[in-house]
Amino acid sequence: AQAGPALASLFTNLTPLMAALLSAAVLDETPKAYHAAAFLLIVGGNPLVSNGSIMTAPNVKRRIEGVRDRGGRVVVVDPRRTETARIADDHHFIRPGTDIYLLAAMAQVLFAEGLVRPGRSRDYVDGIAAIERMVEPFTPEVASEVTGIEADDIRALARELAGARRGAVYARLGVCQTVYGTSAYWLVHVLNILTGRLDEVGGWMLAEPAFDLPVIGAKTTDLIGYDRWRSRVRGIPEVAAEFPTVTLADEILTPGPGQVRSMVLVAGNPVLTVPDGRRIDTALADLDFLVSIDYYVNESNRHADVILPPTAALEREEFDVVFPAVSVRNHVRWGPQVLKPAPDTRSDADILMSLLARVDAANMGQRRAKALDAARRRLLPRRLVDIALRIGPWGLRSRQRLTLRKVQQHPHGLDLGPLHAMLPARLMTSNKRIRLDHPVVVADWPRVVAGLETARAERQADELLLIGRRHLRSNNSWMHNTERLTTGSNQCSLLMHPDDAVSRGLVDGDAVYVASRVGEIPAQVRITDDVMPGVVCMPHGWGHGSREGVGWRHAAAQAGASVNDITDDMRFDPLSGNAAVTALPVVVRSAAP
């Protein structure tokens, strides 16, 4: 096993807990002080709709516009002209799944033109020379062949990033959710380090949460690690003590020692959110016992033996643990209970502790289990939060001297100030250094190089590549049962470029079928030049009415199909196991007889 966790993101060594909490291919305690940037490059991300995914900030639109208002520039690289791209200074279409070659070519330009200036990070970053050798073959001309971005534009992006007074590269799921997701996201960090943007204002900065989730997680859990064991059926490495959902159905349906026969779903709906949803549907139905904690009977927990109703957000005390760790400004807030909960509901924590107490009783006996449960309930949540605040970076050893009582005295939260330089002290590697040429990435690099030929062949082929999108009001699929947020036209349409529509004899509004290796779904075409030729785009999380027994009636009445009924669980990034739902090859045909 590699020392680690050994994901490409160099910050896996910094914040191992976040990978499990966010279920991402890479983990990222990397909010940016992007509102202070002079050049912001956004690759495969749409913060205007995601509300600044892993970059928590209010009014993201105003902040990004602020970069331009101060004379800076914002550039978006995406196969679709997204909501964020519409307010940017420039937008470059890119062929889905080829972001890694764009990023590698930008790094190649930095080395070739003598633009590498790591700044302070030179004192604690190793392996820069090895990176130069790795990216040497990826000239802008080579990258242009597969990405569709002109070589001169690639050079211009690299030069602008290097020359800006302050700048940063920000990337999200369009980069992560590909067969090269880990290595591509690693290159985002590489670019920020090579240009001296790491831990600098206007660049790539780290939060210092009052409840220090990364440190507490590292010291109290088994989440620091990578490839310590592998999945039973496909042999996929664990990441931060988790296996990826691409192999969930395998583990349920494949007989043998260790076969999964029972499960607890907490606010989860894998039938709609995991690749090859039909197979997941079959797998959940095959379980011996399934428990769900949820407000609704959804596409997944309709197979549950028991559904336990939780309290709503305003019906319980709340302390935000995750988002302050990925925020663009340090803050802390405790939310008191506002409404009285229904008598047949409990908080998620209470439900999970009760389930755990029953498991403990079966394993260690009633007496010991009862004592352990009582100890947990004395600790959680208030005492744990208070202890964490007291020993945290803003606790009793600091000028702020935070305690839970002090935080509760500020019902709207406490502003703890702007992000500030924290490296190398914040690093969790044993030597307080970052190894940029991580052996996991280096060992996989020949696959990246070989992928160039595949990418060239795919560009010449007459096929469509499917990408996803999300809607601001839908918040993934969570808001589909809310009538006021699902008004208007069909939100689950298939976006297609006019040239692709003409070549297939399609007009706007036509009914079509979209097919992949694993299945076929219906859709309605919306013709637009917001997507590049050769690309179609469909949102995830819809299709509530396609299965019997679903309880959220308004959601089930909405048009649309589940795109994860055609995403392929055999397409994934082998380093992280993350599903490659972006750049899925599909065929689109008319539904007319």
N, C-alpha and C positions, 0 to 999 in steps of 0.2 A: 504494500500500500504506500501511496505517496504521502509525504508529510503535507499537512494541509489544514483545511480542505483544499484540494488541488484543482479547483476550477480555474478557468482561464482568467476570470476576473481577479486581479491582484488583491482585491478587497475581500476575497474569501478568507484570506488570512487575517483580515481586519475584523470582519463581522460574520462569523460562521453561522450565527443563529438566523440571520435574515433569509437564508436560502430556504429553510424549512418553513418559516412563517409566510413567505411570499410565494412559495411553490414555483420559483423561477429557475431557469436554467443556470443563471448566474446570480450571484447576490450582489447587493449594491447598497452600501451605506454611503451613498455619494450624491447627496443633494448639491446643487450648484448655486453659487451666488451669481446665477446667469443674468440677473437683472442689472448687474454691474459690468457685464461683458461689453466689449466693443465689437466682437465677432462671435456669433453663435451658430454653429452648424448642427442641424437636427437631422438625424438619419433614422428613418423607419420609426419615427415617433410622431404623435399628434397630440401634444399637451393641451391644446385648446379643448379637446373632447375628453381626454383622460384626466383632466384637472391636474396636470403635472405629474404623471405616473412616476413614482419613486423620486419625486422632486416636489414634495408637498408644498404648495403655496396658494394663498388666496388670490383670485383675480389674475390667473395666468396670462390671459390676453393682454391686460394692461401692462404687465411686467415685460412681456416680449415686445410689445409696441414701444415700451420705454427704451429698449436697446436702440431702436431706430430713431426715437426722438432725440437721443443724445448723440446722434451722428454715427452710431454703429450699424452693423449689418447683420441680418438674419437670413440664413440660407437653409432651405429644406431639400432633402434628397428622399424621394419616395415614388413608388410606381403610380401613386394617385395624387392628384392635386387636392390635398387635404384642407381642412379648415385652417390649420396652422399655415400651410403653404400659401393660402390666399392673403395672409397678412404679412408674409415674408418679403424681403427684397428680391429674392431669387428662388426659383424652384427647378430642380433637375429631376426628370424622370429617370428611373433606374430599373433594369430588369430584375424582377423578384429573385431573391436568393443569391445575388451576386455582390451584395454589400461588402463582403469580405475582400473582394478583389479591388474595389474602390478604396477601401481603407488601407490595404496593403500598398497600393500604388501611391497613395498620399504619403505614407511613411517612406517609400522608396524615393520620392521627390525630396523629402526633407534631408535624407542622407546624401543624395546625389548632388544637391545644390548647397550643401553646407549650412542647412537651416536648423540643425539639431542643437537646441539650447535648453537642456533640462532644468536649469536654474538650481534652486536649493535642493531639489530631489536628487541631484547627482551625488549628494553625500550619503544617500541611503538606498539607491537603486543600483542593482547589478544586472549585467547581461545586455547592455545596450549594443555592444559590438556584435553580439550574436543575432540581434534583431536585424541589424543591417544586412547580414548574410542571408537571413531568411527571406527578406522582402526584395532582395536584389533582382530576382527574375520578373517581378511584377511592375513593369514600367507602365506609365500611363497609356501607351499604345496597346499593350497587352490587355490591360483592364478595360479599355474602351471597346475592344472586340466583344466582350461578354456583357458589360454593364449597359452599353448604349450611350454612355456619357462621353463626350468628346475628350480626347487626350489633353487638349489645351485647357479645358474646363477643370479637369482633375488637377493639373499643375496649378491653376489659379486658386483652387480651394486650398491646396497645401500651402502655397505661398501666403495667402491671406490669413490662414490660421497662425502661421509662424510669425507674420509681420504685425499682427494686431497687438495693440497695447495690452489688451485683455481679451481672452477668448476661451472657448470651450467647445468640445464635441459632446453632444448628447444623443444617445441612441436608446431605442426601446424594442418592442416586440417584433417589428419588421426585421430587425437584425438578429434578435435572439432565437426566433422560432423558425430556424432553417437547419439544414443538415450540418452547417458549419457554425451554429449559433455561438458556442463557447469561444472558438477562436476569433470569430468576428467581433464579439463583444470585448475580448481581450485586446484587440487592435484599437478599439476606442480608447482604452486606458493607455495603450502605447502612444497614441497620437497626443493625448493630453500630457503625458510625461515628457515626450521628446520636445514639446514646444514650451515646457516650463509652466504648464497650467495646473499641475497637481498642487493642491493645498494653497492656492493663491486666490485672492479676491478677484472676482470676475471669471474665475476658472472652475476647477473641480474641487469642491470643498466638502468637509465632513461636518455633520452635526455633532453636538455634545449633549445627548439627552439626559435630563435629570434622572429618569429611571434608565440606568445605563444598560440597556438591553443586550448589546453585544458582549460587554464584559460579564454581566450576570449569566448570560447564556453559555459563554465559554467556560465559566468556572463551575456551573451547576448542572450541565447537561452533557450528553454524549454527541452533541452535534458537530464538534470539531473533528472532521475526518472526511476522507474520500476513498472509495474503493477498498474499504475494510472487509466488505463482503459483497456478494453479487446476487442478483435475483435468481430464483430457483430455475426458471424455465429458459430465459434468454441470456442469462449471465451479464446483465447490465449492472454497472457499478453503482453502489449507493452513493448518494450525495447528502451530507449532513444528516445521516441516519434515515434517509428516505429513498424509496424507489420511485421511478417515474410512472405516471399513469398509462403510458403507452403499453406497459406490460401488465396492467391490472387484470384485464380479462384472462390473460395467460395463467396468472397465478390462481384465479378462481376456477377456471375450466379444466386445467391440466391435472389429472390425478397423480398421486404420489405423496411421499412424505413432505410435510410443510404446505400442502395445498390449503389455500384460504377458503374457509367454509362459513365464516361469520364476519360481520363488519358493522362498524358504527359510522354513520354519515352525519357530519355536523355542518349544517347549512350548505350541503353539497348537492350537486345535480350532475353527476358525471355522464349520464346519458346524453346531455346536451353539451357538456364542456370537455369531453375526452374524445380523442380520435376514434373513428369507427364506432359511433354511438350505438348502432344496432347490435354490435357484438357485446358492448358493455351492458346493454339492456338484457341480452340473453344471459350474461354472466350473473348479474344481480338477481335475476329470477331463479338462478340455479343455487344460490346460497342456502345453507341450512337455517341461518338466522340473520336478520338484518334489522338494526335499530337506527332510527333517524331522529335527529333533533331539527325541527323545522316548523315554520308557520303554515306551510301549505303541503298538500299532497301533490308532489311534482312528478316529473317523468321518471325519476330514479326511485324515490321512496314509495312509489305506488307498489313496489315489491316488498316493502318493509313489513315485518311482523309487528313492530311497535313504532309509533311516531309520538315523540315526546314534545309537547309544545313549550317553547321558551318564552320568556318575557321579551317585550320590545325594548328598544334603546332607552326610552324615557321612563320605563318601569323598573329600572335597576340603576345602581351606581355604576359609573363608568370612569375608567382611567385610561387615557390613550397611551399605550405602550409603544406601538409600532411606528406611527407616523412622525412623532418627534425625532425618531432616529433617522428619518429620511427627509427632513424638512429643510427649507432654505433659510430658516431662522430658528434659533433655539427658543423653545417655549415649553410650558407644562400646564396641564389643566386637569382638574377633577370635576366630573359631572355628577351632581346629586340625583337621587331618584326624584322624579317629578310627579308621576302618576302611580296610582295604586294598581298593581297587577291583578289580572284575573285569578281567581282562586285555584284554577287547575293548571297554572303555569309556574315555572321556576326559571331562575337564571341559568344560562349555559354552564357557568361554573358549578352551581349547585347540582345540576343534572349529572355533569361529568364526575364530580366527587362522589355522588351517590352510586353511580355505576362502578366506579373504581372501588368503593367500599364493598360492594357485592363480589367483585372479582377477588379482592383481598381476603374476604371471608372464606371463599372456596379454597384459597391457596394456603392461608395461615391460621384459619380458625376465627370464630366469631369474636372472641375476646380481644385478640391482638388487632384484628381489623377495626373493631369499634374504637379502640384507643388511638389508632393511627388516623382514623377518620376525624375524631375529635380534635386531634392536633392540627390536621390540615385546616379544619374550619376555624380554629382559633387564629391561624396564620393568614388565611385568604378571605377577602382580598386586602382589607385595610392594613393589617399589620405588615404584610409583605411589602405593600407600596410604601408604607412609612419607613421601614427599614431600608429599602432600596433608595429612597430619597435622602435619608440621613447619611448613607455611606457613599452616595453618588458624587459626581463632580461638582454639583451645586449644593451639596449637603453641608454637614456641620463643620467640615474642614475648609469651607469656602466663605466668602463674604456674604453670600445670599443665605446660608444656613437653612436650607429648605427642610421642612418636615411636612407631613401630610396636613397637619393642622394649618400651617402657614399657607399651603396651596389652596386649601378649602376656603380660606378667607378672601380668595380672589375668584369669584364664580365664573368670570369670563376668561380666566387663565392668566398666567404670568409670562410676560415677555422677558426672556433671559438674554436678549441681545443678538447681534449678528454673528454669523459663523466666523471663526478665527483659525489661524494656522495651528495644526495639531500634530503634524508629523515631524519626525518619526516616532514620537512618544506614543502615539495612538496605535501603532502597529502591534499586532499580536503574534508576529513571528518571533521565534526565540532569540534571534539576533537583531531584532528591530530593523530589519532590512527587507526590501522587496526584490525578489528574484524575477526579473521581467521575462527572462527566457525560461519559463517554467517547463520542467521536463514533460509534463502531460501534453502541453501544447506543441512543444518541439517534436515529440514522438509522433504526433498526429499530422504534422505539417506536410509530409509527403502526400497524404490524402488530399490536402488542400491544393497542392500543386497539380496532382493528377486530375482534380476536378475541373481544371481549366478546359481540358479537351471535352469533357461532358458538357460544360456550359456552352462551348462553341457549337457543339452539335445541336443542343437544345435550341439555340438561337436561330439556327437554320431550319429547324423543324416547324411544320405548320401546326403548332399546338398552342393552347391557351394555358396560362398559368393563373391559378386562383389565389387571391389574397383576401384578407379579412378587413373589416372596419367595425367601428363601434359608434353608437349614437350617444350624444350627450344626455338626452332625456332618459334613455333606456338603461344607462349604467350597467353595461353588460346585459344580463337578463333579469336583474333584480326588480326592475320597475315595470315589467310587462303586464302585471296584474293591476296597475294603477291607471284608471281610465283617462285622467287628465294628461298623462304623460305619453299616451299612445294614440293621440288623435292625429288626423291628417292622412297623407297618402301612405301607401304600403312602404314601410321602412325596410323590409327584407327583400328588396329588389336586387337583381344582378346587374351591376354596372358593366357596360361593354363599350369599347371604342367604336365610332362610326364605321371605320374601315373593316373591322372584324364583323360587324353586323351586316354590312353589304355583302361581304364574301360568303355569308351564311344565309342570305336571303331573309334577314330578320328586320323588323321595324320596331319602333318604340312601343312598349306595352305587350309585345308578343309573349305568349307562354312557351317556355322551353323546358328541356331536361338538361341537367348538369350531371355528368357522369365521370367517375374516377375508377381506379382499380377495384375499389371496395363497394361501390354502390352508385345510386342515381337518385337525385331529388328534383322536384319541380321548382321552377322559379319564374319570375316575370322580368323581362329585360327592360332596363332603362339605358338608353343610348346617350353617351356623354363623352366629351373629350377630356373629362377630368381623370380618366385612366389612360395609360399609354397603350398603343397597339400591342396585341398579344397578351393582354392582361384582362381578367375579369375580377370583379370584387363583390363579395357578399358578406353581410354581417353574421356574427355568431350569436347563439343563444335563443334563436327563434324555433318555430316548429312545435309549439306547445300542444296544438290540436291534432298532432299526427299519431298520438298514442292514447289508448283507452285508459280510463281511470284517473285522469289528471284532475286535481281538485281546484286549481286556480282558473276559474271559469272565464274571466275576461281575457286572460293571457291565451287561453286555448282558443278563443274566438278570433284572435289576430291572424292575419295572413302570414304566410312564410313557412319555410322548412328549416330543419336543423342542418347547418352546413357540416357539422361533425358526423353526420351520417355518410359523408363521402370523404372526409379526411382519413388518412391512411396511418394506422398505428405501426406500420413497418418503416415509415419515414421518420427518422429521429436523429438527433445529434448524438453520436456514440460516446462522446466525452461526458455529457451531462445526462443523457437520456431524454432531454427535452423534446417534445413533439415538434416535428417540422411541418407545421400547418400552413406556413407561407410558401408560395411557389409550388403549389400542388398542381401537377398536370391534369387537365380536365378536357372533356369534349362537350361542346354545347350543341344541341340539336333542337329543332323546332318540335313543339308538342302537337302541332297541327297534324291531323291524319293524312 
